[in-house]
Amino acid sequence: MVMKPSNKSEYFDVIIIGGGPAGSVLGAKLAESGLVVLLLERHPFPRYHIGESLTGLVGNFLREIGLTEEMEKLQFPVKSGMSFIGPNNKSDVFIATESPTWQVRRAEFDQLLLDYAVSKGLNLRHGSVKKIFRDGHKVIGVGYKPSFSNTDLLEHIRCKFIVDASGHGAVLSRNRIAGRRRVDTLWQQLAVFTQFQGAVRDDGEMGNNNIVFYSEPNHWAWFIPTSPTEVSVGVVVPQVVAQKYGETAEDFLQWGIKNISTDLARRLSEAQMTGPVRLLNNYSYRIEPFVGESWLCVGDSHRFLDPVLSLGVSNAITEATFASKAIITAFHTGDFIKPLQEYAAFSNHGYSIASDLIRYFWNFLTTFGRQARSGLRNDIIHLLDGYSFEENELTVLTAMHSTLAKFLPANLPSEDAQSIAGRIKHAYTPGLEAAYIELTSENKLKLSLVLNNDDPNFQEAVSDFTETLYADFGRDNLLIYRFIATDALPSFENAYDILNLAKSQLNK
Ligand code: FAD
């Protein structure tokens, strides 16, 4: 069905949904270029947001756009690095930033960036986008409910291009413009967090740095100083683990503080909790496709990774900067395909390296710590500073990929991961990278599929299945998910036949 706003409605070149770091940075750059841009933000600002530790890349960006003085006025602690403290307070590693940066209270930081964008000519309105209008495969406008409005009536606005910067709101995905959200099986976690006053910080300037405490892979807590007196504290563990410890978010937070690290417990023993305890579930995902002829997604609206290395705001700002160039080129040349495809490739490259870095961190904590103290130190600093989107082939990445490739879960045949990946790499159809079939000792067929994200129909076809991660080959986009065990070994024409059989077995 064709859905159009009325011809009488207002018109903008670009509508941006969401006023977090991604939306504000993109909005500032587009408005500066002369495009007429409207940003719609659903919450009145300032509003609370999680994500307080910034990278060196963000520090450089803020200096470039001239916000140093404002950052100083807000008394944000100046960050010179982050520490990782392992079980029993051992394996302590401090990784300095290449460039100084800040820890922030996001309510004020996001307000600062949004005000900056408005000063560059961005039009801002507060309201929640509820509807996307299309004409054929193009998007041509939005319907939004203005904040403080007494009626449910939507305001309609037309435009040539829409940017989704709505963070976890993922408005274009929910409206079936962008692809569906796939929760990342690697990181199905739960986070609880709040603020404390009176916590014990390190002496001098080191007291401004953040600390990641971890007890075992994927069990960690953060300690981020966000003002001269306040720290943000959060506990993150796999969801299955969290369910065992406490009925409320506060119980679980207290459990984490006591059990993840005695040093964290010591730092908070006399501190006062000053904020509500908040909880976030299931928060790593990807959305594909995230670019079309008249729209694109930036930041958390299409991709979110385990936040252990504090890369979220940095990645959002890097993407927004590249996306702004792509959109400006598209408007100038009339080519709304190539520049946007280049943006998608840029984004996939950067997120793939960031995601490998996180996977490497969790699977090889000891090696990571040793390399962070060795000749690879500068490469690790560079990546942690937010530069995973660069084209450089850093030495640490070669070392990282070769270590990951040798890593195998216990239940796979005793070949190294890369040779298994090579053996199974046989493309059946778009969307399926490979199928891997085994006969079990009970003469049952086990089917494992290696998925890529290029075919939305394929993603739809597997939407009824509960995926179980079976093997991680240490590369973004090369994971084996196990769906099913069947009785017979049929011959398959293509991946859809395999799936149909799998579905019929599941429904028995
Ligand atoms: P957001 O900052 O989420 O902004 C999206 C905006 O869109 C919001 O203001 C929202 O109100 C608005 N919006 C949503 N829906 C609509 C709608 N329908 N209409 C209008 N507006 C809408 N990152 C770091 O850099 N450092 C950290 O230390 C860090 N720690 C984290 C810890 C946890 C537990 C989590 C979950 C995240 C953490 N992050 C961290 C990640 C960081 O919070 C995000 O990556 C970052 O905020 C992404 O910016 P964004 O602009 O894409 O989205």
Residues whose N, C-alpha, C, O or C-beta is under 5 A from the ligand:
A	BS01	FAD	I17 G18 G19 G20 P21 A22 G23 L40 E41 R42 H43 I50 G51 E52 S53 L54 G127 S128 V129 A165 S166 G167 H168 G169 V171 A191 V298 G299 D300 S301 P307 S310 L311 G312 V313 S314 A316
